[in-house]
Amino acid sequence: MQPLARSGRGWPPRGTEALDHNKTIVKICGLSSAATLEAALESGADMVGFVFFEPSPRNLSPGEARALGAEVRGRAQKVALTVDADDAKLDAIVDALAPDILQLHGKESPERVLALRSRFGTPVMKAIGLASRGDLAKVKAYAEAADTLLFDAKPAPEAVLPGGNGQAFDWSILKGFAAGRPWIVSGGLDPSNVAEALTATGAGGVDVSSGVESAPGAKDPARIAAFIAAVRALSRRVGSS
């Protein structure tokens, strides 16, 4: 078996040079307490995500983010997730967290992505919701604007949250797809299916939120550890094949 693919114009994405890109990247998103952040770091997460979106049970204030961000101390990449945030809110988030990556999880246009990259000088990860192969038509424009793409389940029209809903998409949509940028997958992942998702898509990384929670917004340290262990076990199996 060949190593898991790092699709597009090379891996690593700009701004993540400190990571070991011979292994699959793991992002634990929606961390909101010192204990669960430490669990993610101790378990070997490559990226830790902090949510700034008021309707989410994982939402943080800039003050809370500042305190948590200080605990990371270079052990992982800090990711700030926002949803159609205006410049004033982004200024406050960047000042508080000093993120390594901005994750845009709303309806931000490619032009908005480029503008924010320029404004903050920070790599941008753009989330794109998928429900059918037709949704891939929008990828090219975002691939030209963002540093990394995140493919997530497309939320239902009535959904309050654009992600973190525990819904998976049809992973076969991405089979053989060249995104034109490094990309990771999200949506409905948990310790029991993350290896299957990686094998089906060939993604260079995975992102999880609700799949490692005991209740909405409440991360479970044991599930975090199990999720990361499942990814690393697959990498070892692939590497020894």
C-alpha positions as protocol buffer text, in pm:
chain_id: "A"
residue {
  index: 1
  type: MET
  ca { x: 0 y: 0 z: 0 }
}
residue {
  index: 2
  type: GLN
  ca { x: 125 y: 350 z: -84 }
}
residue {
  index: 3
  type: PRO
  ca { x: 140 y: 627 z: 177 }
}
residue {
  index: 4
  type: LEU
  ca { x: -171 y: 837 z: 215 }
}
residue {
  index: 5
  type: ALA
  ca { x: -185 y: 1100 z: -58 }
}
residue {
  index: 6
  type: ARG
  ca { x: -97 y: 1462 z: 0 }
}
residue {
  index: 7
  type: SER
  ca { x: -304 y: 1601 z: -284 }
}
residue {
  index: 8
  type: GLY
  ca { x: -258 y: 1923 z: -480 }
}
residue {
  index: 9
  type: ARG
  ca { x: 41 y: 2155 z: -493 }
}
residue {
  index: 10
  type: GLY
  ca { x: 243 y: 1990 z: -225 }
}
residue {
  index: 11
  type: TRP
  ca { x: 235 y: 1938 z: 146 }
}
residue {
  index: 12
  type: PRO
  ca { x: 280 y: 2107 z: 390 }
}
residue {
  index: 13
  type: PRO
  ca { x: 50 y: 2406 z: 356 }
}
residue {
  index: 14
  type: ARG
  ca { x: 215 y: 2745 z: 399 }
}
residue {
  index: 15
  type: GLY
  ca { x: 241 y: 2836 z: 765 }
}
residue {
  index: 16
  type: THR
  ca { x: 261 y: 2480 z: 900 }
}
residue {
  index: 17
  type: GLU
  ca { x: 632 y: 2418 z: 849 }
}
residue {
  index: 18
  type: ALA
  ca { x: 679 y: 2318 z: 1214 }
}
residue {
  index: 19
  type: LEU
  ca { x: 466 y: 2007 z: 1170 }
}
residue {
  index: 20
  type: ASP
  ca { x: 589 y: 1660 z: 1078 }
}
residue {
  index: 21
  type: HIS
  ca { x: 425 y: 1616 z: 740 }
}
residue {
  index: 22
  type: ASN
  ca { x: 532 y: 1256 z: 702 }
}
residue {
  index: 23
  type: LYS
  ca { x: 231 y: 1174 z: 917 }
}
residue {
  index: 24
  type: THR
  ca { x: -136 y: 1246 z: 871 }
}
residue {
  index: 25
  type: ILE
  ca { x: -231 y: 1583 z: 1020 }
}
residue {
  index: 26
  type: VAL
  ca { x: -486 y: 1570 z: 1303 }
}
residue {
  index: 27
  type: LYS
  ca { x: -687 y: 1876 z: 1403 }
}
residue {
  index: 28
  type: ILE
  ca { x: -901 y: 1873 z: 1717 }
}
residue {
  index: 29
  type: CYS
  ca { x: -1150 y: 2157 z: 1686 }
}
residue {
  index: 30
  type: GLY
  ca { x: -1381 y: 2333 z: 1929 }
}
residue {
  index: 31
  type: LEU
  ca { x: -1160 y: 2309 z: 2235 }
}
residue {
  index: 32
  type: SER
  ca { x: -1290 y: 2523 z: 2518 }
}
residue {
  index: 33
  type: SER
  ca { x: -1120 y: 2420 z: 2842 }
}
residue {
  index: 34
  type: ALA
  ca { x: -764 y: 2391 z: 2966 }
}
residue {
  index: 35
  type: ALA
  ca { x: -813 y: 2023 z: 3051 }
}
residue {
  index: 36
  type: THR
  ca { x: -934 y: 1917 z: 2709 }
}
residue {
  index: 37
  type: LEU
  ca { x: -677 y: 2134 z: 2532 }
}
residue {
  index: 38
  type: GLU
  ca { x: -406 y: 1960 z: 2733 }
}
residue {
  index: 39
  type: ALA
  ca { x: -559 y: 1623 z: 2644 }
}
residue {
  index: 40
  type: ALA
  ca { x: -536 y: 1708 z: 2274 }
}
residue {
  index: 41
  type: LEU
  ca { x: -179 y: 1829 z: 2305 }
}
residue {
  index: 42
  type: GLU
  ca { x: -66 y: 1533 z: 2514 }
}
residue {
  index: 43
  type: SER
  ca { x: -228 y: 1293 z: 2266 }
}
residue {
  index: 44
  type: GLY
  ca { x: -32 y: 1448 z: 1979 }
}
residue {
  index: 45
  type: ALA
  ca { x: -276 y: 1676 z: 1796 }
}
residue {
  index: 46
  type: ASP
  ca { x: -104 y: 1873 z: 1521 }
}
residue {
  index: 47
  type: MET
  ca { x: -362 y: 2151 z: 1515 }
}
residue {
  index: 48
  type: VAL
  ca { x: -593 y: 2274 z: 1791 }
}
residue {
  index: 49
  type: GLY
  ca { x: -901 y: 2471 z: 1688 }
}
residue {
  index: 50
  type: PHE
  ca { x: -1085 y: 2743 z: 1876 }
}
residue {
  index: 51
  type: VAL
  ca { x: -1434 y: 2852 z: 1770 }
}
residue {
  index: 52
  type: PHE
  ca { x: -1549 y: 3213 z: 1754 }
}
residue {
  index: 53
  type: PHE
  ca { x: -1915 y: 3184 z: 1654 }
}
residue {
  index: 54
  type: GLU
  ca { x: -2181 y: 3278 z: 1907 }
}
residue {
  index: 55
  type: PRO
  ca { x: -2446 y: 3014 z: 1816 }
}
residue {
  index: 56
  type: SER
  ca { x: -2195 y: 2734 z: 1872 }
}
residue {
  index: 57
  type: PRO
  ca { x: -2174 y: 2555 z: 2209 }
}
residue {
  index: 58
  type: ARG
  ca { x: -1797 y: 2572 z: 2154 }
}
residue {
  index: 59
  type: ASN
  ca { x: -1783 y: 2951 z: 2121 }
}
residue {
  index: 60
  type: LEU
  ca { x: -1506 y: 3139 z: 2301 }
}
residue {
  index: 61
  type: SER
  ca { x: -1463 y: 3501 z: 2393 }
}
residue {
  index: 62
  type: PRO
  ca { x: -1133 y: 3667 z: 2300 }
}
residue {
  index: 63
  type: GLY
  ca { x: -1035 y: 3660 z: 2667 }
}
residue {
  index: 64
  type: GLU
  ca { x: -1095 y: 3288 z: 2697 }
}
residue {
  index: 65
  type: ALA
  ca { x: -903 y: 3230 z: 2375 }
}
residue {
  index: 66
  type: ARG
  ca { x: -608 y: 3434 z: 2500 }
}
residue {
  index: 67
  type: ALA
  ca { x: -579 y: 3218 z: 2811 }
}
residue {
  index: 68
  type: LEU
  ca { x: -608 y: 2890 z: 2623 }
}
residue {
  index: 69
  type: GLY
  ca { x: -377 y: 3000 z: 2344 }
}
residue {
  index: 70
  type: ALA
  ca { x: -105 y: 3077 z: 2596 }
}
residue {
  index: 71
  type: GLU
  ca { x: -114 y: 2712 z: 2706 }
}
residue {
  index: 72
  type: VAL
  ca { x: -29 y: 2582 z: 2359 }
}
residue {
  index: 73
  type: ARG
  ca { x: 330 y: 2710 z: 2373 }
}
residue {
  index: 74
  type: GLY
  ca { x: 422 y: 2594 z: 2024 }
}
residue {
  index: 75
  type: ARG
  ca { x: 318 y: 2232 z: 2077 }
}
residue {
  index: 76
  type: ALA
  ca { x: 59 y: 2254 z: 1798 }
}
residue {
  index: 77
  type: GLN
  ca { x: -71 y: 2498 z: 1541 }
}
residue {
  index: 78
  type: LYS
  ca { x: -346 y: 2728 z: 1674 }
}
residue {
  index: 79
  type: VAL
  ca { x: -648 y: 2759 z: 1444 }
}
residue {
  index: 80
  type: ALA
  ca { x: -913 y: 3030 z: 1480 }
}
residue {
  index: 81
  type: LEU
  ca { x: -1248 y: 2922 z: 1332 }
}
residue {
  index: 82
  type: THR
  ca { x: -1483 y: 3202 z: 1231 }
}
residue {
  index: 83
  type: VAL
  ca { x: -1805 y: 3223 z: 1030 }
}
residue {
  index: 84
  type: ASP
  ca { x: -1850 y: 3530 z: 810 }
}
residue {
  index: 85
  type: ALA
  ca { x: -1683 y: 3747 z: 1073 }
}
residue {
  index: 86
  type: ASP
  ca { x: -1626 y: 4115 z: 1003 }
}
residue {
  index: 87
  type: ASP
  ca { x: -1286 y: 4283 z: 1022 }
}
residue {
  index: 88
  type: ALA
  ca { x: -1339 y: 4422 z: 1371 }
}
residue {
  index: 89
  type: LYS
  ca { x: -1417 y: 4081 z: 1515 }
}
residue {
  index: 90
  type: LEU
  ca { x: -1124 y: 3923 z: 1333 }
}
residue {
  index: 91
  type: ASP
  ca { x: -893 y: 4195 z: 1463 }
}
residue {
  index: 92
  type: ALA
  ca { x: -995 y: 4109 z: 1820 }
}
residue {
  index: 93
  type: ILE
  ca { x: -953 y: 3734 z: 1761 }
}
residue {
  index: 94
  type: VAL
  ca { x: -611 y: 3768 z: 1604 }
}
residue {
  index: 95
  type: ASP
  ca { x: -498 y: 3999 z: 1882 }
}
residue {
  index: 96
  type: ALA
  ca { x: -615 y: 3755 z: 2150 }
}
residue {
  index: 97
  type: LEU
  ca { x: -512 y: 3420 z: 2004 }
}
residue {
  index: 98
  type: ALA
  ca { x: -232 y: 3502 z: 1758 }
}
residue {
  index: 99
  type: PRO
  ca { x: -347 y: 3209 z: 1544 }
}
residue {
  index: 100
  type: ASP
  ca { x: -119 y: 3022 z: 1309 }
}
residue {
  index: 101
  type: ILE
  ca { x: -414 y: 2964 z: 1074 }
}
residue {
  index: 102
  type: LEU
  ca { x: -748 y: 3136 z: 1014 }
}
residue {
  index: 103
  type: GLN
  ca { x: -1025 y: 2888 z: 936 }
}
residue {
  index: 104
  type: LEU
  ca { x: -1316 y: 3042 z: 744 }
}
residue {
  index: 105
  type: HIS
  ca { x: -1623 y: 2825 z: 782 }
}
residue {
  index: 106
  type: GLY
  ca { x: -1894 y: 3049 z: 639 }
}
residue {
  index: 107
  type: LYS
  ca { x: -1990 y: 3181 z: 297 }
}
residue {
  index: 108
  type: GLU
  ca { x: -1674 y: 3386 z: 254 }
}
residue {
  index: 109
  type: SER
  ca { x: -1595 y: 3446 z: -113 }
}
residue {
  index: 110
  type: PRO
  ca { x: -1255 y: 3373 z: -268 }
}
residue {
  index: 111
  type: GLU
  ca { x: -1202 y: 3749 z: -276 }
}
residue {
  index: 112
  type: ARG
  ca { x: -1267 y: 3767 z: 98 }
}
residue {
  index: 113
  type: VAL
  ca { x: -1019 y: 3485 z: 157 }
}
residue {
  index: 114
  type: LEU
  ca { x: -750 y: 3673 z: -33 }
}
residue {
  index: 115
  type: ALA
  ca { x: -827 y: 3997 z: 148 }
}
residue {
  index: 116
  type: LEU
  ca { x: -790 y: 3833 z: 489 }
}
residue {
  index: 117
  type: ARG
  ca { x: -466 y: 3662 z: 394 }
}
residue {
  index: 118
  type: SER
  ca { x: -332 y: 4004 z: 299 }
}
residue {
  index: 119
  type: ARG
  ca { x: -475 y: 4185 z: 602 }
}
residue {
  index: 120
  type: PHE
  ca { x: -333 y: 3950 z: 864 }
}
residue {
  index: 121
  type: GLY
  ca { x: -42 y: 3783 z: 686 }
}
residue {
  index: 122
  type: THR
  ca { x: -176 y: 3455 z: 821 }
}
residue {
  index: 123
  type: PRO
  ca { x: -245 y: 3133 z: 625 }
}
residue {
  index: 124
  type: VAL
  ca { x: -612 y: 3068 z: 559 }
}
residue {
  index: 125
  type: MET
  ca { x: -798 y: 2737 z: 563 }
}
residue {
  index: 126
  type: LYS
  ca { x: -1132 y: 2755 z: 379 }
}
residue {
  index: 127
  type: ALA
  ca { x: -1408 y: 2506 z: 460 }
}
residue {
  index: 128
  type: ILE
  ca { x: -1622 y: 2383 z: 171 }
}
residue {
  index: 129
  type: GLY
  ca { x: -1938 y: 2185 z: 231 }
}
residue {
  index: 130
  type: LEU
  ca { x: -1994 y: 1877 z: 15 }
}
residue {
  index: 131
  type: ALA
  ca { x: -2314 y: 1683 z: -49 }
}
residue {
  index: 132
  type: SER
  ca { x: -2256 y: 1575 z: -410 }
}
residue {
  index: 133
  type: ARG
  ca { x: -1975 y: 1580 z: -664 }
}
residue {
  index: 134
  type: GLY
  ca { x: -2134 y: 1891 z: -812 }
}
residue {
  index: 135
  type: ASP
  ca { x: -2025 y: 2083 z: -503 }
}
residue {
  index: 136
  type: LEU
  ca { x: -1664 y: 2041 z: -616 }
}
residue {
  index: 137
  type: ALA
  ca { x: -1722 y: 2297 z: -891 }
}
residue {
  index: 138
  type: LYS
  ca { x: -1649 y: 2579 z: -645 }
}
residue {
  index: 139
  type: VAL
  ca { x: -1317 y: 2434 z: -534 }
}
residue {
  index: 140
  type: LYS
  ca { x: -1097 y: 2582 z: -808 }
}
residue {
  index: 141
  type: ALA
  ca { x: -1168 y: 2942 z: -712 }
}
residue {
  index: 142
  type: TYR
  ca { x: -1100 y: 2873 z: -345 }
}
residue {
  index: 143
  type: ALA
  ca { x: -788 y: 2671 z: -424 }
}
residue {
  index: 144
  type: GLU
  ca { x: -645 y: 2982 z: -588 }
}
residue {
  index: 145
  type: ALA
  ca { x: -718 y: 3190 z: -276 }
}
residue {
  index: 146
  type: ALA
  ca { x: -669 y: 2970 z: 32 }
}
residue {
  index: 147
  type: ASP
  ca { x: -361 y: 2791 z: 162 }
}
residue {
  index: 148
  type: THR
  ca { x: -551 y: 2480 z: 272 }
}
residue {
  index: 149
  type: LEU
  ca { x: -900 y: 2345 z: 202 }
}
residue {
  index: 150
  type: LEU
  ca { x: -1123 y: 2161 z: 447 }
}
residue {
  index: 151
  type: PHE
  ca { x: -1399 y: 1944 z: 304 }
}
residue {
  index: 152
  type: ASP
  ca { x: -1692 y: 1910 z: 543 }
}
residue {
  index: 153
  type: ALA
  ca { x: -2047 y: 1782 z: 522 }
}
residue {
  index: 154
  type: LYS
  ca { x: -2273 y: 2042 z: 362 }
}
residue {
  index: 155
  type: PRO
  ca { x: -2515 y: 2156 z: 633 }
}
residue {
  index: 156
  type: ALA
  ca { x: -2890 y: 2132 z: 583 }
}
residue {
  index: 157
  type: PRO
  ca { x: -3055 y: 2462 z: 482 }
}
residue {
  index: 158
  type: GLU
  ca { x: -3212 y: 2499 z: 827 }
}
residue {
  index: 159
  type: ALA
  ca { x: -2893 y: 2414 z: 1021 }
}
residue {
  index: 160
  type: VAL
  ca { x: -2778 y: 2673 z: 1275 }
}
residue {
  index: 161
  type: LEU
  ca { x: -2415 y: 2562 z: 1261 }
}
residue {
  index: 162
  type: PRO
  ca { x: -2209 y: 2534 z: 940 }
}
residue {
  index: 163
  type: GLY
  ca { x: -2007 y: 2248 z: 1091 }
}
residue {
  index: 164
  type: GLY
  ca { x: -1968 y: 2039 z: 1404 }
}
residue {
  index: 165
  type: ASN
  ca { x: -2305 y: 1874 z: 1344 }
}
residue {
  index: 166
  type: GLY
  ca { x: -2177 y: 1517 z: 1346 }
}
residue {
  index: 167
  type: GLN
  ca { x: -2282 y: 1456 z: 986 }
}
residue {
  index: 168
  type: ALA
  ca { x: -2061 y: 1274 z: 736 }
}
residue {
  index: 169
  type: PHE
  ca { x: -2069 y: 1314 z: 360 }
}
residue {
  index: 170
  type: ASP
  ca { x: -2015 y: 1057 z: 87 }
}
residue {
  index: 171
  type: TRP
  ca { x: -1637 y: 1018 z: 93 }
}
residue {
  index: 172
  type: SER
  ca { x: -1638 y: 868 z: -257 }
}
residue {
  index: 173
  type: ILE
  ca { x: -1701 y: 1222 z: -385 }
}
residue {
  index: 174
  type: LEU
  ca { x: -1332 y: 1289 z: -326 }
}
residue {
  index: 175
  type: LYS
  ca { x: -1198 y: 968 z: -477 }
}
residue {
  index: 176
  type: GLY
  ca { x: -928 y: 1065 z: -726 }
}
residue {
  index: 177
  type: PHE
  ca { x: -1000 y: 1435 z: -685 }
}
residue {
  index: 178
  type: ALA
  ca { x: -710 y: 1680 z: -719 }
}
residue {
  index: 179
  type: ALA
  ca { x: -797 y: 1986 z: -513 }
}
residue {
  index: 180
  type: GLY
  ca { x: -509 y: 2202 z: -627 }
}
residue {
  index: 181
  type: ARG
  ca { x: -419 y: 2270 z: -263 }
}
residue {
  index: 182
  type: PRO
  ca { x: -343 y: 2060 z: 44 }
}
residue {
  index: 183
  type: TRP
  ca { x: -672 y: 1945 z: 197 }
}
residue {
  index: 184
  type: ILE
  ca { x: -820 y: 1772 z: 496 }
}
residue {
  index: 185
  type: VAL
  ca { x: -1156 y: 1612 z: 565 }
}
residue {
  index: 186
  type: SER
  ca { x: -1411 y: 1667 z: 838 }
}
residue {
  index: 187
  type: GLY
  ca { x: -1774 y: 1588 z: 912 }
}
residue {
  index: 188
  type: GLY
  ca { x: -1904 y: 1301 z: 1120 }
}
residue {
  index: 189
  type: LEU
  ca { x: -1563 y: 1159 z: 1200 }
}
residue {
  index: 190
  type: ASP
  ca { x: -1499 y: 967 z: 1521 }
}
residue {
  index: 191
  type: PRO
  ca { x: -1250 y: 708 z: 1648 }
}
residue {
  index: 192
  type: SER
  ca { x: -1442 y: 424 z: 1483 }
}
residue {
  index: 193
  type: ASN
  ca { x: -1453 y: 560 z: 1126 }
}
residue {
  index: 194
  type: VAL
  ca { x: -1159 y: 797 z: 1082 }
}
residue {
  index: 195
  type: ALA
  ca { x: -934 y: 527 z: 934 }
}
residue {
  index: 196
  type: GLU
  ca { x: -1204 y: 439 z: 682 }
}
residue {
  index: 197
  type: ALA
  ca { x: -1242 y: 806 z: 587 }
}
residue {
  index: 198
  type: LEU
  ca { x: -870 y: 848 z: 531 }
}
residue {
  index: 199
  type: THR
  ca { x: -846 y: 531 z: 325 }
}
residue {
  index: 200
  type: ALA
  ca { x: -1146 y: 629 z: 112 }
}
residue {
  index: 201
  type: THR
  ca { x: -1036 y: 986 z: 43 }
}
residue {
  index: 202
  type: GLY
  ca { x: -656 y: 983 z: 57 }
}
residue {
  index: 203
  type: ALA
  ca { x: -671 y: 1306 z: 255 }
}
residue {
  index: 204
  type: GLY
  ca { x: -358 y: 1446 z: 412 }
}
residue {
  index: 205
  type: GLY
  ca { x: -536 y: 1527 z: 735 }
}
residue {
  index: 206
  type: VAL
  ca { x: -854 y: 1507 z: 939 }
}
residue {
  index: 207
  type: ASP
  ca { x: -1053 y: 1746 z: 1155 }
}
residue {
  index: 208
  type: VAL
  ca { x: -1288 y: 1642 z: 1435 }
}
residue {
  index: 209
  type: SER
  ca { x: -1514 y: 1820 z: 1681 }
}
residue {
  index: 210
  type: SER
  ca { x: -1842 y: 1655 z: 1783 }
}
residue {
  index: 211
  type: GLY
  ca { x: -1696 y: 1308 z: 1723 }
}
residue {
  index: 212
  type: VAL
  ca { x: -1479 y: 1343 z: 2033 }
}
residue {
  index: 213
  type: GLU
  ca { x: -1746 y: 1491 z: 2260 }
}
residue {
  index: 214
  type: SER
  ca { x: -1961 y: 1343 z: 2535 }
}
residue {
  index: 215
  type: ALA
  ca { x: -2218 y: 1622 z: 2485 }
}
residue {
  index: 216
  type: PRO
  ca { x: -2236 y: 1922 z: 2250 }
}
residue {
  index: 217
  type: GLY
  ca { x: -1935 y: 2137 z: 2328 }
}
residue {
  index: 218
  type: ALA
  ca { x: -1798 y: 1900 z: 2595 }
}
residue {
  index: 219
  type: LYS
  ca { x: -1480 y: 1737 z: 2467 }
}
residue {
  index: 220
  type: ASP
  ca { x: -1395 y: 1393 z: 2609 }
}
residue {
  index: 221
  type: PRO
  ca { x: -1021 y: 1337 z: 2673 }
}
residue {
  index: 222
  type: ALA
  ca { x: -1052 y: 961 z: 2622 }
}
residue {
  index: 223
  type: ARG
  ca { x: -1223 y: 1007 z: 2286 }
}
residue {
  index: 224
  type: ILE
  ca { x: -962 y: 1260 z: 2179 }
}
residue {
  index: 225
  type: ALA
  ca { x: -688 y: 1011 z: 2261 }
}
residue {
  index: 226
  type: ALA
  ca { x: -871 y: 728 z: 2082 }
}
residue {
  index: 227
  type: PHE
  ca { x: -924 y: 939 z: 1771 }
}
residue {
  index: 228
  type: ILE
  ca { x: -559 y: 1037 z: 1741 }
}
residue {
  index: 229
  type: ALA
  ca { x: -449 y: 681 z: 1818 }
}
residue {
  index: 230
  type: ALA
  ca { x: -669 y: 549 z: 1535 }
}
residue {
  index: 231
  type: VAL
  ca { x: -508 y: 789 z: 1288 }
}
residue {
  index: 232
  type: ARG
  ca { x: -156 y: 704 z: 1399 }
}
residue {
  index: 233
  type: ALA
  ca { x: -230 y: 330 z: 1386 }
}
residue {
  index: 234
  type: LEU
  ca { x: -343 y: 360 z: 1026 }
}
residue {
  index: 235
  type: SER
  ca { x: -28 y: 555 z: 938 }
}
residue {
  index: 236
  type: ARG
  ca { x: 186 y: 281 z: 1091 }
}
residue {
  index: 237
  type: ARG
  ca { x: -1 y: 12 z: 897 }
}
residue {
  index: 238
  type: VAL
  ca { x: 35 y: 203 z: 573 }
}
residue {
  index: 239
  type: GLY
  ca { x: 401 y: 273 z: 638 }
}
residue {
  index: 240
  type: SER
  ca { x: 480 y: -92 z: 701 }
}
residue {
  index: 241
  type: SER
  ca { x: 296 y: -220 z: 394 }
}
